Amino acid sequence: MKLNLKNPLIFLDLETTGINVVTDRIVEIALLKINLDGSEESRDLRINPEMPIPEFASKIHGIYDEDVKDAPTFKEVAKSLAKFMEGCDLAGFNSNRFDIPLLAEEFLRVDVDIDFKKRKFIDVQAIFHKMEKRTLAAAFKFYCQQELAGAHSAMVDTKATYDVLKAQLDLYQDTEYEEGNGRVSKPIKNDIAALSEFSSYDRNVDFLGRIVYDENGVEVFNFGKNKGVPVEKVLREQPGYFGWIMNGEFPLYTKKVLTAIKLRMKE
């Protein structure tokens, strides 16, 4: 099924030095842009992470220090990547919880500030897990009736994710889905906003869900002693809490969101 797009849609996949969004770095990035006319553009880059690649990570994606020693750093390619992504919605496999948050961190580290709030995010894994609960290789076999050769190569995984989403639309459109509250809906439709909403597990304000919206749309902390407490209330009553987060090992994007809330309170 051809995707019904309002903006170009980029499927992305990252291979990294590890799974810590705050401290790990990209070693390969693959971007597959689907334009409004259905044409495709791609970028597939090895990146020098400026740190050793742990052996356990290399064994997964097959990329070693020697492979990226002459590759550009993320800082050297960030502006061109940002231009390629301009005005695009984003999709991937487990992308809402890993690829997009880590990519946002990389951009912020080199002072390239992309307004991700204007983008729609589709997590193909979330759709898959809610409907079938499997892995990417199993998803590809299930939906596309093929074995996934070359898994953990960024572009192979990226193109497989694109194929899986199209097959999901073919299979699940007009299929009833029972939500946690017992409500039955038909959420799978060829619409980017609807797919983005369905493939999101949480109402996150930042990517990792340190700050979320409550049932009234109020930003609240989602961890620690202030879990469930409105952010503005904490910032007013516990002035040191802001500094603790800003000086702590929290994602740069979480700090950016918190700073925006604090500045808004002064208006």
Secondary structure, DSSP 8 states (H G I E B T S, - for coil): -----SS-EEEEEEEES-S-TTT--EEEEEEEEE-TTS-EEEEEEE-B-SS---HHHHHHH---HHHHTTS-BHHHHHHHHHHHHTT-EEEESSIIIIIHHHHHHHHHHTT----GGGS-EEEHHHHHHHHT---HHHHHHHHHSS--TTTTSHHHHHHHHHHHHHHHHHHHTT--EE-TTS-EE----S-HHHHHHHT--S-BSSTTSSEEE-TTS-EEE-SGGGTTSBHHHHHHH-HHHHHHHHTSS--HHHHHHHHHHHHHHT-
